[in-house]
Amino acid sequence: MLPSRASVVVVGGGPAGFMAAIAAAEAATGRFPGGVLLLESTPEPLHKVLISGGGRCNVTHACWDPRQLVDHYPRGGKALRGPFSRFATSDTVAWFQAHGLELVEEPDGRLFPRSNRSSSVVETLRRAAIATGVVLHTAQAGQTAQALPAGGFRLRLRSGAELEAEQLVLATGSHPSGLRIAASLGHGLVAPVPSLFTLTLADHPLVDLAGVAMDPVQLELLLIPLPGIATATKPQRQRGPVLITHWGLSGPATLRLTAFAARALRERRYRAELRVDWTGGRKPVELEGWFADARRDQARRQLGNWRPWPDLSRRLWLHLLALGGVDASLRWADLPRRSEQALVTALRDSRYQISGRGPFGEEFVTAGGIPLSEVNLATMESRVQPGLFLVGELLDVDGVTGGFNFQHCWSSGWLAGQALAAQRTCS
C-alpha cells in the first residue's frame, strides 16, 4: 500500500532511478524518517537493463579519463566532465564490485557482468535497494506534481492516488510523463528526436550483400543545406564496423554517425547523401601499391578470384568491380589504368542516398530533454525548482553505443543520491 508521505520519492525505476534511490538511502542511513520511495510505471522495473546488450547488459565502458569519456556523448559534451570526474567509470566498476557484481572488460572496451547475464545487474540493484530500505512500488506512474508553498511536493499518480514528498527525483527517461511534470514545475524542454538508429538506403543497391560486415569502414554524412534550418551542415564522419542489412546499413559506425547527426537528419526528414570508404581511410597511394603487387604476383588470376586485401568481403569486392564497370573475369595483368582508377574510386568514394531510418524503430535512446543549463550538474538538483532532482535520459544527454548511456545514468543517479543525503544531514 502506498504511503501518503515520504522523505524522498523517485519517479522512474530504471537504472538512474535505482541508483539515485540506493545512493541516497546508503549515504543517509536513518536520516530519512519518511523513507525513500521508488515508483515504477511498469510491472517490471529495470526492463531496459534486462534486455540491453542482447541480454548481457553492457554496464559501462572502459574509458577511464573523463576528458575522453565526454567525447562519446553527442549531447552533453564538456558539461559532463564535472559529473564524470565525481563519479567516473572506475567508480561504477567499484560500486558494483562492492555490491557483489564483478564486471569484466571485453577487447573493444565494453564492460559486462562476469555472469554474462543482464539479470545479474538487475538482481544486484534490487538487492541493494532492499538492503538500504528503499521501498519499491511497481505499476505506479507519476502524472502531475505541484510544488507546495512550505516546501516539498504533492505528487498525483495515474491511479488517482496522491502523496507528498519532501524531495522529488524524476528519472523517467524519455517517457513523456516525466517531461510533462518537469515542464509543469517550470522547466524548459529540448524537443526529443530519435538517436542511435540504422539507415535505409534509397533503391538499396547493396541489398544482395545483406549480412556482409566490414571493419573498419569510414562513413561521411553529407548534409544538404536547406533554407530555414540553422543546424550546421558540415560533414559528419565516423570510422568503425559496418553491417549491410536488408534495408541499408547498421553497425557501430552507422549508429555513432546517426547519434551525432540525429537532429540534423530529423530536420531533413532523414534524407542525405552517404559517402562510404570501404578501405577505412586508406590513402590512394596505398591502394595503388596493392594493385601493382597484384599485377606482378597474381598476374594470371582473375580479378574476381583475388581481392586486394584478405579482409575485404568477396561479395563486396564483386559488387565494387561491377560498380566500377570492371569485368571480374579479367586477369590482373590485363587491368587497364583507367579501370584501376575506377576501382580506387569505388573502394574509397562510394555514394549512397539515404531515404530514412531503419524499419523497426530500433533506436535505443532519444536526443533531447531538460536542458543541462537548468540543472546544477554537481548535485543534479534543478536550478528552477529547489528540492527537485533530474537524472538519466530525462536530461538532454545521450551517448553512443558501448555502455555510455548507462554510465550517465549511474553518474547522475549517484550524484543526486549524495546531494539528497547531504541536504538531509544539513537540515
MARRO-964697 format. One line per 10 residues: for each residue x, z, y of N, C-alpha, C. Coordinates in steps of 0.001 Angstrom, whole numbers, plus 500000, padded with zeros to 6 digits. Each point is the difference from the previous one (the first is absolute). Example, Ala and Ser with C-alpha at 12.3 -4.5 7.8 and 13.67 -1.06 7.14 Angstrom:
<recs>
513190 507800 494310 499110 500000 501190 500900 500000 501200 | 499650 499280 501050 500820 500060 501190 499230 500730 501090
</recs>
This chain:
<recs>
500859 500000 498800 499141 500000 501200 500889 500000 501242 | 499637 499172 500957 500780 499903 501227 499819 501249 500855 | 501088 500533 500548 499875 501112 500935 499502 499500 501349 | 499577 500900 500849 499531 499606 501330 501139 499978 501012 | 501143 500638 499662 501144 500040 500888 501281 499894 499181 | 501046 499517 500651 501325 499967 499379 501037 500011 501111 | 501158 500560 499698 501071 499995 501003 500480 498584 500256 | 500239 499256 498907 500468 498614 500086 499126 499139 499109 | 499499 498906 500540 499289 499008 499191 500782 498698 500068 | 500367 499488 498835 500679 498713 499891 498990 498997 499465
499725 498968 500758 499038 498982 499584 500777 498820 499438 | 499911 499804 498699 500709 498911 499335 500942 500520 498934 | 499647 499753 498737 500794 500515 498886 500945 498978 499419 | 500717 499294 500888 501044 499085 499553 501356 500677 500089 | 501091 499232 499916 501331 500611 500012 500304 500780 501273 | 499656 499450 501165 500275 500704 501259 499158 501261 500116 | 498734 499914 499619 499122 501159 500068 500441 501118 499083 | 500360 499665 498768 500481 501015 499058 501276 500647 500519 | 500936 499184 500510 501255 500559 500485 499756 500927 501187 | 499127 499600 500926 499710 500845 501158 499399 501336 499574
499036 499968 499082 499344 501226 499552 500980 500916 499271 | 500797 499425 499103 500953 500806 499226 501073 500592 500912 | 500565 499150 500879 501066 500468 500884 499507 501115 500913 | 498773 499877 500510 499442 501050 500861 499825 501296 499225 | 499416 499906 498816 499742 501203 499204 501292 500659 499542 | 501014 499202 499651 501273 500569 499561 500725 500702 501144 | 499959 499400 501187 500766 500530 501128 499325 501195 500669 | 498702 500185 499767 499265 501083 500657 499255 500843 498977 | 500711 500401 498959 499381 500758 498911 499275 501226 500548 | 498707 500048 499729 499221 501168 500402 499596 500026 501459
500394 499011 500790 499704 500028 501428 498852 499058 500375 | 499321 499460 498997 498793 499204 500233 498827 500751 499355 | 499446 500989 500693 498936 500806 499370 498798 499170 499577 | 499757 498911 500717 498881 499145 499632 500351 498950 498974 | 501281 499962 499592 500425 499074 498958 500261 498588 500500 | 500612 499215 499125 500270 498583 500253 499072 499194 499111 | 499152 499215 500622 498984 499231 499276 500368 498526 500043 | 499997 499345 498848 500343 498577 499882 498769 499233 499520 | 499541 499068 500803 498790 499237 499677 500367 498566 499650 | 499474 499512 498890 500222 498624 499570 498649 499331 499778
499838 498799 500547 498695 499334 499961 499639 499462 498623 | 501006 499711 499159 499733 499445 498670 500062 501095 498939 | 499482 499732 498795 500096 500991 498931 501427 500181 499483 | 500882 499036 500295 501358 500033 499458 501032 499999 501126 | 500539 501162 500356 501022 500023 501043 501289 499343 499520 | 500795 499539 500949 501303 499387 499707 499889 498736 499148 | 498872 499306 500115 499809 498800 499188 501034 498931 500334 | 500339 499882 501288 500977 498995 500402 501367 500292 499385 | 500336 501278 499890 501254 500391 499338 499942 499622 498527 | 498869 500231 499378 499850 499766 498567 500174 498536 499625
499512 499090 500847 500055 498578 499650 501224 499297 500573 | 500759 500684 500822 501124 499339 500672 501136 499704 499022 | 500781 498986 500347 501172 499659 499190 499662 499639 498579 | 498832 499377 499784 499610 499641 498642 499812 501208 499109 | 499550 501117 500611 499786 501220 499223 501241 500854 499866 | 501061 499659 500758 501243 500774 499937 500234 500829 501255 | 499505 499555 501148 500105 500639 501306 501417 499998 500541 | 500231 499065 500906 501266 499910 500723 499956 501044 501127 | 500498 501210 499721 499811 501156 500879 500668 499815 501356 | 501205 499443 500010 500716 499758 501239 501119 499008 499715
500908 499832 500957 501083 499038 499851 501320 500663 500363 | 501039 499626 499278 501322 500607 500204 500673 499435 501245 | 499342 500179 501126 500558 499635 501304 500197 501327 500735 | 501216 500510 499980 500244 501391 500369 500192 500211 501498 | 500366 498973 500716 500273 500115 501427 498748 499649 500789 | 499445 500941 500775 498781 499697 500773 500152 498809 500931 | 501216 499745 500485 500213 498861 500898 499781 498686 499276 | 500288 499969 498703 499752 498802 499206 498584 499997 499429 | 499485 501188 499720 498661 500115 499419 498946 499377 500913 | 500122 500203 501304 498965 499505 500921 499934 498478 500035
501053 499318 499550 499992 498536 499996 499005 499428 498997 | 499489 500831 499125 499056 499543 498964 498543 500204 500410 | 499775 500266 501286 498648 500249 500504 499680 499007 501120 | 499209 498974 499701 499619 499040 501045 499313 500665 501186 | 499163 501009 499743 499386 500791 501049 500497 501435 499854 | 500549 500543 501054 500576 501349 499968 501400 499969 500562 | 500862 499249 499329 501339 499734 500490 500768 501235 500428 | 500660 499888 501158 500898 501060 500454 499278 501310 500272 | 498695 499935 500278 499248 501236 500243 500019 500927 498789 | 500227 499443 498816 499992 500798 498773 501339 500675 499710
501032 499701 500783 501304 500595 499715 499949 501522 500058 | 499245 500529 500971 499877 501452 500106 499355 500619 498767 | 498776 499553 499635 499371 500546 498791 500850 499840 498748 | 500633 498836 499832 500800 499778 498800 501287 500817 500010 | 500469 500381 501182 501173 500870 500074 499640 501424 499596 | 498744 500394 500228 499562 501360 499649 499578 500108 498546 | 499444 498934 499453 499629 499989 498579 500308 498610 499471 | 501210 499846 499452 500520 498695 499600 499760 499745 498516 | 500499 498879 499540 499881 499659 498579 500592 501094 499121 | 501158 500513 500382 500638 501064 499207 499125 501244 499933
499253 500276 501084 499097 501153 500002 498819 499771 499058 | 499530 498761 499939 498923 499675 499056 500459 500225 498565 | 501185 499492 499683 500545 500175 498642 500140 501481 499681 | 500545 500782 500962 500198 501432 499783 498660 500724 499871 | 499008 499595 500793 498686 500654 499935 499368 499822 498628 | 500001 498772 499508 499408 499772 498673 500817 500687 498907 | 501328 500013 500152 500841 500696 499030 499641 501489 499958 | 499824 500608 501177 499658 501420 500068 498624 500288 499408 | 499153 498979 499960 498658 500179 499436 499889 499450 498574 | 501166 499762 499390 500023 499685 498568 499979 498535 499639
500208 499104 500968 499963 498571 499696 501326 499355 500397 | 500694 499440 499044 501273 499333 500268 499756 498520 500264 | 500632 499495 501044 499916 498586 500330 501298 499310 499610 | 499890 498777 499505 501184 499234 499600 500021 498687 500774 | 501204 499568 500341 500179 498798 500806 500208 498778 499121 | 499311 498916 500336 500191 498738 499305 501025 499148 500764 | 500542 498949 499381 501054 499210 500655 499624 499466 501375 | 498714 499734 500241 499589 499456 501297 499719 501085 501038 | 500238 501269 499640 499832 501097 500949 498679 500735 499908 | 499048 499484 499263 498720 500696 499878 500165 501262 499166
499240 501031 500368 500065 501280 499293 498670 500271 499311 | 500070 500223 498690 498819 500249 499172 500136 501354 499300 | 498885 500573 499553 500115 501207 499175 500693 499655 498686 | 500799 500951 499501 500727 499741 498750 499039 499644 498870 | 498798 500532 500014 499019 499720 498961 499517 498560 500034 | 500232 499295 501141 499487 498648 500211 498478 499961 500025 | 499381 501120 500314 498538 500070 500047 499559 500544 501356 | 499137 499275 500669 499504 500470 501295 499183 501278 499850 | 499424 500211 498812 499229 501228 499775 500870 501238 500160 | 501330 499864 499789 500910 501132 500194 500046 500409 501466
499945 499019 500893 500003 500285 501437 498694 500684 500387 | 498888 499476 499496 498691 500589 500282 499943 501443 499498 | 500458 500223 498779 499976 501355 499420 500867 500957 500802 | 501157 499518 500468 500890 500841 500792 499331 500437 501295 | 499379 499084 500694 499318 500321 501256 498812 500929 499766 | 499251 499750 498968 498835 500850 499728 500418 501403 499595 | 501074 500113 499194 500500 501326 499622 500481 500765 501230 | 500720 499295 500879 500511 500652 501206 498864 500461 500895 | 498946 499213 500096 498850 500384 500823 499333 501253 499446 | 499817 500019 498694 499376 501170 499364 500871 501230 500183
501312 499835 499791 500924 501134 500084 500035 500615 501386 | 499781 499204 501023 500060 500512 501377 498630 500416 500531 | 498974 499848 499186 498677 500442 500406 499184 498983 500757 | 500454 498749 500051 499203 498950 500635 498741 499765 499170 | 498860 499963 500664 498722 499789 499305 499580 498550 500194 | 499854 499277 498895 499645 498587 500025 498519 499814 499714 | 499351 499191 500830 498611 499607 499754 499941 498475 500001 | 499549 499421 498898 499886 498547 499909 498575 499558 500333 | 499832 498676 500176 498710 499413 500364 499455 500625 501277 | 500897 500324 500933 499628 500571 501288 500682 499193 501101
499237 499182 500678 500554 499114 501016 499662 500504 501394 | 501009 500042 500880 499750 500367 501377 499250 498891 500723 | 499064 500397 500850 499206 499005 500731 500221 500107 501505 | 499875 501197 500553 500238 500196 501421 500747 501310 500205 | 500645 500124 501145 500671 501249 500361 499798 500245 501487 | 499808 501248 500354 499791 500396 501382 500978 501099 500358 | 500711 499841 501104 500886 501050 500481 499159 501099 500644 | 500225 501257 499608 499213 501120 500510 500621 500554 501276 | 499183 500479 500931 500510 500492 501299 501037 501110 499841 | 499822 500868 499029 500919 501128 499808 501176 499656 499105
500112 498739 499599 501070 499584 499094 499470 499765 498604 | 500661 499161 499268 499553 499661 498655 499036 498824 500009 | 499443 499726 498833 499192 498798 499822 498792 500291 499115 | 498924 499294 500264 498859 500002 499081 499981 498635 499317 | 500097 500020 498695 500074 498774 499209 498691 499808 499249 | 499414 498841 500145 498789 499661 499262 500367 498997 498917 | 499553 500260 498763 500308 499152 498860 498866 499017 499735 | 500316 498989 499249 498997 498982 499680 498831 500596 499226 | 500274 501073 499265 498944 500667 499226 499025 500753 500890 | 500360 500171 501285 499167 500773 500911 500513 501401 500228
500919 500451 499154 500578 501337 500156 500866 500060 501254 | 500126 501202 500573 500851 500218 501165 500932 501171 499740 | 501170 499941 500583 500925 501125 499934 500884 499991 501220 | 500553 501153 500315 500888 500126 501144 501435 500154 499527 | 500906 499434 500775 501430 500073 499684 500753 500409 501252 | 500932 500934 499835 500843 500368 501134 500973 498867 500328 | 500507 499339 498961 500899 498854 500164 499538 498902 499056 | 500108 498755 500465 499474 498865 499248 501095 498963 499795 | 500134 499511 498764 500959 498946 499668 499222 498787 499506 | 500238 498854 500616 499405 498755 499517 501053 499235 499209
499691 499730 498737 500927 499298 499100 499208 499001 499170 | 499178 499217 500666 499040 499121 499330 500509 498585 499774 | 501282 499759 500261 500532 498664 499805 499322 499005 500930 | 499738 498811 499477 499369 498964 500819 498476 500040 499931 | 499444 501015 499349 498539 500076 499897 499378 500157 501389 | 498952 499254 500308 499410 500040 501347 499524 501386 500431 | 499653 500870 499056 499450 501306 500375 501000 500813 500807 | 501256 500028 499569 501008 500759 500726 500279 499429 501368 | 500012 498677 500093 500218 499358 501295 498845 500299 500952 | 498779 500031 499484 498843 500325 500849 500078 501438 500506
500384 500920 499103 500108 501403 500414 501072 500149 501069 | 501158 499366 499789 501086 500079 500985 499557 499418 501334 | 499285 498887 499953 499519 499371 501230 499015 500915 500722 | 499137 500684 499239 499020 500891 500620 500658 501201 500661 | 501230 500317 499591 500748 501110 500582 500960 499528 501087 | 499854 498737 500412 500731 499511 501157 501142 499046 499727 | 500226 499647 498752 501131 499141 499673 499657 498523 500136 | 501031 499215 500332 499877 498555 500006 500242 499438 498613 | 499939 498701 499894 500149 499360 498698 500649 498638 500143 | 501046 499790 499212 500560 498661 499845 499257 499361 498833
499298 498902 500256 499123 499410 498979 500750 499721 498704 | 499490 500497 498869 500676 499781 498716 499913 498542 499550 | 501093 499508 499429 500018 498674 499368 500743 500135 498676 | 499746 499099 499043 500695 500079 498708 501512 499810 500158 | 500740 500673 499134 501452 499844 499954 500420 499967 498531 | 501208 499511 499749 500525 499916 498622 499076 499171 499108 | 499929 498706 500243 499142 499149 499174 500752 498738 499593 | 499491 499341 498968 500581 498746 499538 499463 498850 500853 | 500565 498815 499812 499630 498847 500815 499401 498882 499148 | 498962 499393 500521 499407 498820 499385 500564 498760 500696
500402 499016 499200 500556 498761 500552 498959 498888 499982 | 499927 499258 501083 499060 498878 500089 500365 498922 498989 | 499009 499534 499261 500177 498951 498978 501035 500384 498944 | 500446 501193 500007 500948 500633 499072 500908 499023 499243 | 501032 499502 500646 500906 499058 499328 500824 500624 498880 | 499985 501341 499902 500804 500685 498974 499149 500518 498851 | 498735 499607 499931 499085 500607 499026 500484 499847 498567 | 500673 498905 499685 500492 499801 498629 501189 500895 499676 | 500515 500718 501003 501146 500889 499797 499583 501464 499936 | 498697 500272 499899 499515 501380 499958 500739 500787 498919
500482 501176 500400 500760 500858 499089 501498 499942 500222 | 500472 499009 500743 501429 499882 500293 500391 501060 501028 | 501068 500734 499714 500527 500999 500926 501427 499625 500378 | 500322 500143 501280 501340 499713 500494 500500 501156 500851 | 501295 500289 499886 500617 501067 500778 501491 499701 500169 | 500480 499931 501259 499225 500186 501233 499482 498680 500543 | 498918 500109 500771 499441 498879 500752 499906 500440 501457 | 500251 499092 500908 499879 500324 501427 498748 499335 500558 | 499135 500816 500591 498747 499518 500560 500043 500092 501514 | 499446 498996 500645 499883 500018 501461 498595 499568 500366
499307 500865 500710 498630 499723 500416 500022 499411 501401 | 499488 498803 500144 499970 499316 501288 498609 500149 500588 | 499874 500873 501001 498711 500314 500595 499684 499022 501120 | 498880 499365 499887 499589 498978 500961 499541 500672 501289 | 500579 499656 501139 499530 500575 501275 498542 499623 500248 | 499195 500977 500361 498589 499743 500281 499647 500541 501376 | 499146 499315 500738 499619 500482 501330 499235 501310 499918 | 500335 500913 500921 499279 501269 500068 500468 501042 499019 | 501066 499715 499216 500526 500970 499032 501327 500523 500510 | 500057 501323 500154 501185 500606 500615 501096 500296 498984
499653 500089 498713 500995 500351 498986 501155 499005 500004 | 501214 500508 499933 501181 499137 500031 499955 498985 498863 | 500450 498790 500306 499956 498942 498995 501377 499718 499417 | 500959 500892 500204 501323 499763 499434 499909 500028 498476 | 500841 499225 499311 499923 499931 498542 500240 501364 499354 | 499288 500258 498916 500214 501189 499182 500737 499569 498743 | 501043 500749 499625 500809 499627 498832 500135 501172 499043 | 499988 499697 498716 500254 500996 498961 500745 499322 498854 | 500748 500795 499268 500782 499486 498871 499823 500935 498810 | 499771 499429 498819 499834 500814 498809 499258 499248 498910
499469 500726 499010 499290 499359 498893 498676 499382 500439 | 499690 498835 499443 498735 499296 500262 499413 499565 498670 | 498703 500163 499863 499273 499580 498797 498997 498927 500387 | 500033 498872 499291 499004 498940 500202 498773 500337 499174 | 498835 499980 500631 498754 500353 499328 499075 498784 499928 | 498832 500206 499412 499025 498913 499885 499416 499624 501357 | 500133 500895 501002 499434 499696 501317 501062 499816 501082 | 501230 500440 499750 501022 499877 501038 501255 500773 499660 | 500366 500945 500862 501236 500754 499830 499734 501495 500079 | 500730 500750 499164 499944 501452 500002 501438 500504 499866
500154 501253 499618 501329 500574 499838 500429 500804 501225 | 501014 500849 499855 500420 500897 501090 500325 499314 501314 | 500681 498855 499968 500345 499330 501259 498745 499523 500727 | 499019 499502 499247 498746 499550 500607 499245 501169 500619 | 499939 501118 499271 499276 501166 500503 500655 500555 501264 | 501332 500052 500014 500690 500466 501207 499708 499065 501183 | 500009 498712 499731 499752 499025 501053 498617 500204 500609 | 498992 500153 499151 498637 500155 500504 499809 501347 500684 | 500741 501022 499571 499888 501304 500656 500479 499922 501447 | 501158 499385 500218 500544 499930 501347 499239 499011 500877
499287 499067 499394 499240 499018 500779 498496 500216 499864 | 499578 501180 499573 498586 500242 499674 499061 499673 501155 | 500318 500497 501191 499081 499806 501121 500036 498560 500507 | 501201 499421 500041 500113 498609 500457 499269 499049 499054 | 500079 500251 498701 499303 499150 499037 498487 500160 500132 | 499550 501237 500206 498562 500231 500162 499479 499242 501222 | 500753 500024 501102 499576 499310 501216 499899 498499 499785 | 500814 499481 499074 499996 498555 499727 499137 499647 498792 | 499179 500975 499573 499106 499813 498857 500778 499546 498760 | 501189 500544 499866 500861 499771 498836 500338 498518 499809
500255 499343 501134 500470 498617 499977 501384 499975 500632 | 500978 499502 499259 501371 499925 500502 500791 499088 499081 | 501239 499721 500401 500894 499215 499161 501064 500921 499414 | 500340 499768 498745 500993 500825 499303 501184 499126 499605 | 501175 500419 500446 501230 499322 499612 500647 500805 498882 | 500296 499344 498877 500556 500679 498834 501389 499457 499695 | 500961 500893 499962 501363 499666 499588 500184 500566 498598 | 499877 499127 499010 500061 500441 498603 501399 500451 499593 | 501010 499725 500834 501373 500419 499680 500281 501423 500454 | 499086 500591 500757 500217 501356 500488 500903 500078 501213
500206 498877 500676 500800 500009 501216 501400 499445 499847 | 500246 499303 498895 501330 499408 499816 500230 498859 500996 | 501245 499825 500396 500362 498984 500986 500025 498604 499361 | 499739 498942 500796 500044 498631 499466 501340 499657 499363 | 501095 500508 500575 501317 499666 499444 500150 500546 498580 | 499363 501159 499733 500053 500568 498651 499219 499122 499022 | 498841 499527 500431 499213 499113 499134 500738 498694 499752 | 500614 499472 501044 500744 498749 499833 501155 500177 499020 | 500597 501191 499989 501055 500290 499020 499457 500007 498582 | 498809 500564 499829 499383 499995 498661 499727 498571 499545
499464 499193 500904 499703 498614 499631 501282 499242 499652 | 501067 500254 500738 501284 499350 499699 500503 500420 498621 | 499875 501299 499682 500414 500487 498683 499156 499357 498904 | 498690 499851 500256 499116 499412 498989 500346 498535 499767 | 500298 499259 501060 500403 498594 499836 501247 499882 499108 | 500903 500965 500177 501254 499955 499264 499853 500529 498563 | 499356 501163 499864 499975 500685 498707 498802 499653 499136 | 498921 499529 500615 498774 499686 499252 499629 498526 500195 | 500985 499160 500171 499787 498609 500411 498984 499260 499148 | 500024 500207 498660 499138 499229 499106 498626 500653 499787
499835 501203 500486 498719 500686 499781 498974 499555 501030 | 498740 500050 499586 498919 499668 500910 499742 501157 500966 | 499565 499663 501211 499740 501042 500990 498980 501021 499495 | 498995 499535 499283 498960 500912 499527 500468 500949 498922 | 501163 499736 499398 500498 500835 498897 501114 500956 500418 | 500357 499979 501298 501037 500936 500457 499724 500384 501443 | 499893 501309 500224 499665 500510 501328 501260 500420 500747 | 499954 499970 501325 501179 500365 500792 500512 501412 499735 | 499096 500954 499726 500446 501350 499620 499026 500553 498959 | 500486 500845 499083 499222 500395 498815 498685 500703 500309
499940 500797 501077 498791 500767 500285 498892 499173 500647 | 500287 498755 500302 498972 499119 500562 499047 499587 498879 | 498726 500336 500155 499002 499661 498986 499988 498491 499728 | 500019 499628 498721 499978 498578 499661 498720 499344 500490 | 498874 500691 499891 498732 499437 500476 500038 499761 501510 | 500583 500958 500727 500116 499835 501437 500970 498874 500340 | 501102 499887 499269 500980 498944 500234 499370 498616 499824 | 499208 499836 498944 499324 498717 499773 499017 499705 501144 | 499325 501049 500477 499088 499829 501138 500760 499544 501239 | 501172 500616 500233 500778 499654 501190 500584 498595 499897
500354 499582 498793 500450 498616 499813 498896 499024 500399 | 498792 500298 499532 498865 499132 500344 499720 500042 501500 | 500107 501206 500583 499762 500152 501429 500992 499183 500822 | 501245 499929 499499 501026 499232 500691 499990 498524 499653 | 499062 499584 499144 499915 498597 499600 501164 499560 499136 | 500539 500927 499190 501170 499715 499163 499571 499928 498539 | 500398 498965 499304 499669 499790 498592 500743 501020 499144 | 499255 500828 499233 500617 501044 499179 500845 499429 498871 | 499784 498722 499627 500771 499406 498911 501322 499397 500486 | 500210 500044 501297 501240 499483 500568 501184 500860 499559
501146 499354 499718 501191 500763 499635 500637 500593 501257 | 500656 501147 499835 500648 500649 501137 501038 499084 500643 | 500707 499234 499177 501033 499110 500548 499403 498928 500910 | 498717 499708 499803 499367 498924 500758 499149 500506 501166 | 500076 501292 500302 499180 500566 501073 500480 499481 501356 | 499169 499243 500732 500405 499494 501314 500092 501136 501025 | 500820 499797 501016 500145 501012 501039 498675 500249 500728 | 499232 498958 500203 498714 500166 500680 499072 500903 499182 | 500009 499810 498685 499163 500835 499137 500511 501435 499983 | 501319 500161 500063 500567 501351 500047 499514 500735 501246
499997 499314 501125 499535 500625 501231 498517 500345 499918 | 499226 499151 499328 498579 500296 499810 499815 501257 499158 | 500868 500184 498984 499921 501195 499165 500428 501246 500765 | 501022 499879 500835 500415 501141 500828 498848 500437 500899 | 499303 499034 500585 498845 500311 500851 498893 500656 499192 | 499711 499470 498809 498945 500574 499148 500346 501432 499596 | 501270 500254 499713 500428 501337 499590 499967 500990 501153 | 500421 499557 501176 500173 500915 501126 498855 499995 501008 | 499184 498973 499982 499025 499861 501080 498696 499377 499505 | 499408 500607 498970 498680 499556 499551 498946 500592 500930
499012 499206 500386 498961 500451 500935 498637 500010 499315 | 499257 501088 500205 498676 500143 499407 499038 500520 501067 | 498752 499580 499904 498976 500440 500941 499230 501180 499398 | 499943 501091 500750 499245 501180 499576 498543 499812 500410 | 499095 500258 499048 498578 499828 500295 499220 501310 499925 | 500662 501108 499641 499285 501269 499948 500761 501045 499215 | 499335 501166 499844 500560 501076 499182 499691 499725 498536 | 500631 500804 499116 499696 499909 498579 498524 500242 499741 | 499474 499539 498873 498547 499964 499794 499350 501309 499580 | 500782 501050 499735 499403 501185 499392 499893 501192 500937
500330 499826 501296 499963 501137 500911 500944 501089 499539 | 501192 499585 499538 500899 500941 499340 500914 500733 500957 | 499787 499879 501334 500884 500675 500933 499982 501503 499733 | 501164 500615 500069 500154 501400 499630 499762 500948 501171 | 500291 499568 501209 499874 500864 501163 499404 499192 501144 | 499683 500712 501076 499541 499319 501198 500937 500321 501151 | 500109 499057 500925 500731 500215 501243 498977 500375 501055 | 500248 501093 500700 499059 500467 501002 499658 501462 499780 | 499185 500547 500888 499617 501398 499911 500218 500710 501321 | 500201 501316 499935 500186 500808 501207 501372 499721 500596
500098 499672 501289 501302 499717 500612 500942 501196 499912 | 501260 499756 499700 500973 501077 499872 500220 500719 501322 | 499756 499323 501110 500173 500626 501306 499030 501157 500212 | 498927 500057 499206 499001 501049 500146 500244 501181 499067 | 501163 499989 499327 500324 501050 499028 501385 500559 500298 | 500131 501325 499932 501312 500643 500076 500656 499841 498635 | 500956 499112 499892 500553 499661 498692 500907 501082 499434 | 500298 501035 500777 500750 501141 499463 499098 500913 499189 | 498688 499978 500308 499051 500899 499340 498811 499280 499390 | 499794 498741 500378 498841 499193 499614 498704 500513 500613
500112 500835 501054 498805 500470 500695 499602 498996 501070 | 498716 499847 500176 499469 499102 501012 500431 500436 501396 | 500374 499021 500837 500264 500275 501402 498694 499993 500800 | 498932 499554 499367 498702 499874 500672 499132 501227 499761 | 500049 500520 498755 499121 501099 499610 500812 501079 499285 | 500270 501143 500641 500753 501076 499342 499309 500476 498725 | 500824 500304 498999 499461 500489 498737 499655 498903 499013 | 500083 498734 500456 499732 498851 499134 501332 499380 499585 | 500143 499745 498706 501223 499412 499462 499662 498688 499291 | 500881 499012 500147 499748 498661 499476 501192 499581 499145
499748 499627 498746 501105 499707 499084 499701 498770 499147 | 501067 499413 499456 499859 498920 499031 499583 498685 500610 | 499313 499196 499218 499653 498633 500378 498947 499929 501092 | 499404 501124 500347 499080 500047 501137 500707 499584 501288 | 501313 500242 500055 500796 499650 501173 500377 498529 499968 | 500404 499493 501164 500445 498609 500089 501435 499909 499470 | 500121 500236 498704 501279 499950 499287 499753 499312 498670 | 500846 499061 499642 499950 499459 498643 501376 499497 499622 | 500327 500191 498728 501293 499596 499492 499872 498858 499010 | 501131 499451 499614 500013 498951 498988 499947 500638 498623
499958 499180 498956 499947 500525 498648 501327 500656 499633 | 499939 500898 499040 501218 500659 499546 499959 501507 500164 | 498826 500583 500278 499887 501448 500161 500001 500461 501437 | 500085 499077 500958 500124 500385 501406 498695 500557 500574 | 498861 499464 499580 498737 500541 500500 499761 501419 499490 | 500358 500255 498758 499892 501364 499491 500948 500937 500746 | 501202 499529 500320 500943 500867 500712 499425 500450 501333 | 499340 499104 500710 499378 500413 501252 498916 501039 499767 | 499257 499855 498907 498969 501003 499675 500631 501368 499763 | 501084 500033 499206 500651 501295 499714 500553 500605 501292
500664 499182 500817 500627 500515 501222 498951 500505 500986 | 499000 499190 500299 499000 500401 500991 499171 501178 499499 | 499670 500005 498709 499241 501116 499444 500776 501302 500054 | 501283 499946 499648 500821 501218 500006 500160 500536 501419 | 500262 499110 500955 500163 500433 501380 498727 500654 500530 | 498841 499416 499687 498734 500596 500428 499816 501372 499372 | 500311 500119 498718 499865 501290 499321 500879 501071 500616 | 501252 499649 500331 500898 500961 500638 499475 500430 501360 | 499482 499043 500756 499481 500316 501338 498759 500865 499925 | 499126 499725 499044 498806 500832 499808 500375 501446 499718
500995 500168 499119 500449 501342 499645 500670 500688 501186 | 500793 499242 500772 500693 500574 501153 498989 500474 501056 | 498936 499234 500214 498979 500419 500965 499313 501275 499542 | 499789 500114 498700 499377 501190 499459 500914 501211 500185 | 501309 499798 499833 500948 501086 500154 500038 500504 501434 | 499886 499040 500954 500086 500347 501420 498702 500592 500549 | 498899 499739 499321 498706 500432 500535 499716 501458 499719
</recs>
